[in-house]
Amino acid sequence: MQIRVIALLSTLGSGLTGCYTDRMILTNDQGQTQTCEVQGWVGIIGPIVTHERFKDCVDKAKANGFKETPNASP
C-alpha cells in the first residue's frame, strides 16, 4: 500500500514540474524589435501568471507601435 502511495505522489509530482514559456518578437515601422518572453513553472497557477505577464508585455509593445512579427516557416 505504501509503495502505491509513493508511486502515485511521484507521478503527480512529475506532472506538475517543468518550465512554461511564452515568447514573441514584435517589430515597429523603423525595423526595431522587442522581444516579450516570460518563463514560469508548470502547475496550477504558474501558466496563468506567466501568460498574464506575457500579455501585459505584448500590450505595452503594441501601444508603443510594435506589431507581431510573422513566424518564419522552415
MOHU-V921046 format. One line per field, one symbol per residue. phi: phi as a letter, one per 20 degrees, with the letter a starting at -180 (. if undefined). burial: # if it has 9 or more other C-alpha atoms within 8 Angstrom, else .. Layout:
# MOHU-V921046
phi = ???
burial = ???
This chain:
# MOHU-V921046
phi = .ffffffffffffffddpddcdbbddcdfenfdcddbccbefreegfffffffffffffffffenecfefffef
burial = ................#..#########....##.#######...##.###.##..##..##...##.......
